[in-house]
Amino acid sequence: MALLKVKFNQKKRVKLAQGLWLMNWFSVFAGILVFSMGLFLKIDHFVPNSLILMGILSCAFNGFAGKICYDSLDPAKFAKWKPLLKPYLALCCVFNMLLFFVALICFLMRGSLESTLAQGLKNGMKFYRDTDTPGRCFMKKTIDMLQIEFKCCGNNGYKDWFEIQWISNRYLDFSSKEVKDRIKSNVDGRYLVDGVPFSCCNPSSPRPCIQYQVTNNSAHYSYDYQTEELNLWRRGCREALLSYYSSMMSSMGAVILLVWLFEMSVMVGLRLLHTSLESIANPEDPECESEGWVLENSLKDTFKSALENLKKLGKFNQVEAGAEGAEGEEGGKTPAITTVS
């Protein structure tokens, strides 16, 4: 028994074709939206690249389907698309499975996103001081704007800045004893201080920002760096960015699921249009009734048939391999030659 079997007359087929044509163009705009979301994320991760690819494929598939639906109104024009419809619908199935997979990833890839953000922040902080190096000169401004906008400091916290040299050598007085001692005391020869960039300062603090000698209580009046009055952002930027991007990706996942449902309805409609046009008993009478369906047999029977075809294909490959092996053995035999004296 066919799945979702529907009877059509000429009027219903025309309405279905026109509706699908319109839906396909809406799907093209949805593909542009998915593509734009991938560009908007701006992080080196699997999800943005997948969104960009899915957006491009959506525009291509739905633009092509829109052309098919438009030509289906004319039997002469539709005839050239008939051989391509089954392969096209198979590709649509694969595309929709990939789109659903990307939607799931948007909800499930928090752990991978966290490691990506942590590594990116670590590299950004490492290159913070390289304001004179081509390709890295923008990093200081990027990190500063990030810490100001997201009200965060460092990767996991403000103490991360104590472990890297974030002050450029051009601003260090190497004739100073303090600078020499700090560099010599470090195995890697770096100038490390218990200080942070100005962008870590909390402007809501009632006292001027203490960004140098942060852990030295005696260097500042009425100061204890272990109290809650520390006027630096306590939250790390990894946590802040993870919260921001996780929320954004969850919203994007919901949008992509809606796009997927829309794409599935378009694919089902196109399948109904295809089968209703294929099943017209008299092609010379376009006004006659016909039947359309999504699957020619039930879901269970279709699944069984697919498994049987796969088994037959496997057996066919085994037979071919066996035949090739037998031919090889026969070719390798040396015929016996008997000489009669």
C-alpha positions, 0 to 999 in steps of 0.5 A: 500500500502506497504511503500518503496516496493522494488523488489529483485532478488538473486543477489540484496539480496546477495548484500544487506546482504553483505552491511548490514554486513559491515555497522553493523561492522562500526556501532560497531565502531561507538558504541565504539566512542559513548562509548569513548565520554561518558568516555571522558566527565568525569562529573557526569551528565546524558549525559556521562552515557547515552553515555556509555550505548548507546555505549554498546547497539550499539555494542551489537545490531550491532554485533548481526545484523552482524551475522544475515546478514552473516547467511542470505546468507545461507537459512538453517542458516537464518531459525533459526533467522526468529522468532527473527527478528521481536522482534529484529527490535522492539528493534532496533526502541526503541534503535534508539528513545533513541539514538535520545533522547540522541542527543537532550539532548546534545543540550538542557541540558545546564541548568542542566550542569550549575548546575552540574558544579556549585555544583561540583566546590563548593564542590571542593573549600570546600575541597581545604584545606583537603590535609591530608584527604584521598579521598580529598588530590587530590582536591587542585591539581585538582582545581589549575590545573583547574584554571591555564588551564581555566584561571579562578578563583573561582566558579563565580569569585575570591571573592568566595574564600573570603567566604571559608577557603581554607588554611589548619589548619596545616599552621596556627599559632594558637598562633598568635593574628591575626589568633585568631581574624579572627577565633573568628570573624567568626560564624563558627570558620573558618579562612577567608581572602581576598586572593586567591590561587596562581593559580588565578594569571594572569601570563601576569600581569606586576606586581607580583601577589597580592593574599593576602589582595586583597581588601586592597588598602593601603597594596600595592603600587599604587594599586586599586583592583577595576580597570582593572589592578587587576592581578587575573583571573576575569572569574569564573570557572563555566562560563569557564567550561560551555562554554567548555563543552557546545561546546563539547556536541554540537559537540558530539550531532552532531556526535550522530545524524550522528550515529543515521542516520547511525543506521536508515539506517541499520535498514531499510536495515535489514527490507528490507532484512527480508521481501524480504527473507520472501516473497520468493514464492518458498523457494526451488528456492532461485534465484526467485524474491521477494519483500521487504518493510519497512511497510506492509501498509502505514504509516497512515494505520499502525498508525491506526492499532496500535491504534486499537490494543491498544484499543482492548488490553485496552478493553480486560483488562477491560473485564477481570477485570469485569469478575474477579469482577463478579466472586468475587461477586458470590463467596461472595454470601451466598446461602439461605437455607430453612428448612422445619419442 
